[in-house]
Amino acid sequence: MAWQAPQVGAEAVAEYWLVNPDPAVVAVFKADHIGQIWAVFSGWDDFFDISIYPATTAQEGLELLKQMSPQ
């Protein structure tokens, strides 16, 4: 039986089980908004220590910087 993420708009991309105890698992998700990722894990907060770190690709980050720069 495989774990399935709730259908909230976040897509599971990868999951890595690490040899070290902290963190023990790294999961990679793709979403349009961080709230979608929070919704996936909100029900597990009482059972696991979960940290969410938003990230973007270098190309997406540069595009965001262009949009934020005054013209």
C-alpha positions as CSV (number, residue, x, y, z in Angstrom):
1,M,0.0,0.0,0.0
2,A,1.6,3.2,-1.1
3,W,1.0,6.6,0.5
4,Q,-1.0,9.0,-1.6
5,A,-0.9,12.7,-1.1
6,P,-4.3,14.4,-0.7
7,Q,-5.6,16.0,-3.9
8,V,-4.9,19.7,-3.1
9,G,-3.0,20.8,-6.1
10,A,0.5,19.8,-5.0
11,E,2.3,17.2,-7.0
12,A,4.7,14.7,-5.4
13,V,7.9,14.8,-7.5
14,A,10.3,12.6,-5.4
15,E,10.9,11.1,-2.0
16,Y,14.3,10.2,-0.5
17,W,14.8,8.2,2.6
18,L,18.1,9.3,4.1
19,V,20.6,7.2,6.2
20,N,20.9,9.9,8.8
21,P,18.1,10.4,11.5
22,D,17.5,14.1,11.0
23,P,16.0,14.6,8.5
24,A,15.0,11.1,7.8
25,V,13.0,11.8,4.7
26,V,13.1,14.5,2.1
27,A,10.0,14.9,-0.1
28,V,10.0,17.1,-3.1
29,F,6.6,18.6,-4.2
30,K,5.6,20.9,-7.0
31,A,2.8,23.4,-6.4
32,D,1.5,26.8,-7.5
33,H,1.3,28.1,-3.9
34,I,3.0,26.9,-0.7
35,G,-0.5,26.6,0.9
36,Q,-1.1,23.6,-1.3
37,I,2.0,21.9,0.2
38,W,1.0,22.8,3.8
39,A,-2.4,21.2,3.1
40,V,-0.7,17.9,2.3
41,F,1.1,17.7,5.6
42,S,-1.2,19.5,8.0
43,G,-2.8,16.3,9.2
44,W,0.6,14.8,10.1
45,D,1.9,17.5,12.4
46,D,0.9,15.7,15.5
47,F,2.9,12.6,14.5
48,F,6.0,13.9,12.8
49,D,8.3,16.8,12.9
50,I,7.7,18.3,9.5
51,S,9.6,21.3,8.0
52,I,8.7,22.9,4.7
53,Y,11.3,24.9,2.8
54,P,10.0,26.6,-0.4
55,A,12.5,26.5,-3.2
56,T,12.6,27.4,-6.9
57,T,14.8,26.7,-9.8
58,A,17.6,29.2,-10.7
59,Q,15.7,30.1,-13.9
60,E,12.4,30.7,-12.1
61,G,14.2,32.8,-9.4
62,L,15.9,35.0,-12.0
63,E,12.5,35.5,-13.7
64,L,11.0,36.5,-10.4
65,L,13.8,39.0,-9.8
66,K,13.2,40.5,-13.2
67,Q,9.5,41.0,-12.4
68,M,10.4,42.6,-9.0
69,S,13.0,45.0,-10.4
70,P,12.0,48.6,-11.1
71,Q,12.0,49.4,-14.8
